[in-house]
């Protein structure tokens, strides 16, 4: 990989420091999901730059076991210095998603960034995956990004905008293919959607990137499924939010390649010490690698 930027970082935030402080004041971001986890972290990172963010997610009421709603995140966005439009949207509902994008465009007269963050996860083999769960993953991981991209294209063309989606690099290692194929098929389908999109709209002034965590990320969902041991072997969501902001903020960096891991973005911006992102700094050298990174079973 050829890195376009080299800096001497003093903290993780310095990895995204080279930008104009006013550059984001008039920008509008449409994000699917975002009421918690990585999406929330990205929204707050953009809010710190003064961006206006549409949170299009399903959770309008508090969950029994997971914190965060579209309204609580909207309040956090405003407190961080941005503006927010919370929209309760089930992105599986095409008419609701199309209407939400139209409402977002009308809110401030533009859409500058589409972030496809909503998704569904089920780590089950084919033999133990109900059709309803298969359909859910494909509806959220492939169909919703397809609709969102299609509907946002005119707005992003006008603003010379950016599409950033949370999906992995293609890894055809047989172990990964055989581990939980229904989920893998949906996420690889999302990646292929963007690979094709790059070619289809090459003539348009729209940047396209995918981003995936190189390691386990400490979210409420991870804590609920993996407990303290999983959290202790993870990085903070800020590794993804700082990487996302760097890609969105730096045209030369994002244009140098389409598909990125968060740590590669951070390294490309000069942040060579990633230990500050570890939930447990004492285990910074024992962070669990994420799905589809390297050879299956080697992590």
Secondary structure, 3 states (H helix, E strand, C coil): CCCCCCCCCCCHHHHHCCCCCCCCCCCEEEEECCCCHHHHHHHHHHHCCCCEEEEEECCCCCCCCCCCCHHHHHHHHHHHCCEEEEEECCCCCHHHHHHHHHHHHHHHCCCCEEEECCCCCCCCCHHHCCHHHHHHHHHHHHHHHHHHHHHHHHHHHHHCCEEEEECCCCCCCHHHHHHCHHHHHHHHHHHHHHHHHHHHCCCCCCEEEEEECCECECCHHHHHHHHHHHHHCCECCHHHHHHHHHHHHCHHHHHHCCEEEHHHHHHHCCCCCCHHHECCHHHHHHCCECCCCCCCCCC
